[in-house]
Amino acid sequence: MIKVEDFQEGKVLLIDKPLHWTSFQVVNKLRWEIRRAFKIKKIKVGHAGTLDPLATGLLVICTGKMTKNIDTFQAQIKEYTGTFVLGSTTPSYDLETEIDHTFPTEHLTEVLIRNATSQFIGEISQFPPVFSALKKDGKRLYEFARAGEAVDIPSRQVHISTFEITRINNLEVDFRVVCSKGTYIRSLANDFGKALNSGAHLSVLRRTKIGDFDVKNAVGVEEFIKSLPSE
């Protein structure tokens, strides 16, 4: 039987984040359910790396004294799978916003698409999406973007060790990426489209690994709640 002391001393919970939930909502929900189940007023709960609302997959959640290790977990290598759609772009680089430009795709071939990945292996320079939670002058970048305000975003160095194409179906391209902390897969989608002279945006994203943690060992939010003591 799981006890409140287990959470207070510190647990690492592997949660498969549902689509449309923010990482913050998952943390809030789990904190509330732990407090309810054990009738306690406070418990520390935090996550080791944000996932966008339109992404699913692995969230590493720490409780109690284990929250001290969040920075360590955040710094670990991450793996993602997902889908790029070629031939069009969006301001957010994903499906949060509507398509703003379309591009010719007649020149695209499977060889061209697969070979383009080599440009992104190793240390690369990347601009974070303007629709992101990064802060500038005390405001989230997405606040500037949604207000239609222009903002200068400095590039950042990230490292991609694996970038492979796993399926090509017309303009839909499935991928697997292994990368460093701070890598934006949405920005990779946008840059990949530029490299192909066709534009691209992200339509599906799933985080599958953080360090040695694997989404195969994760549980859904509802499954976790059912594992807690009930009144």
Salt bridges, closest charged atoms under 4 A:
GLU9 OE2 - LYS65 NZ 3.28
ASP16 OD2 - ARG206 NH2 2.69
GLU33 OE2 - LYS29 NZ 3.00
GLU33 OE1 - ARG36 NE 2.88
ASP52 OD2 - ARG186 NE 2.93
GLU79 OE2 - ARG176 NH1 2.63
ASP94 OD2 - ARG186 NE 3.96
GLU96 OE2 - ARG146 NH2 2.68
ASP100 OD1 - HIS101 ND1 3.51
GLU110 OE2 - ARG114 NE 2.88
GLU149 OE2 - LYS139 NZ 3.90
GLU164 OE2 - ARG176 NE 2.63
GLU172 OE1 - ARG167 NH2 3.32
ASP174 OD2 - ARG167 NE 2.69
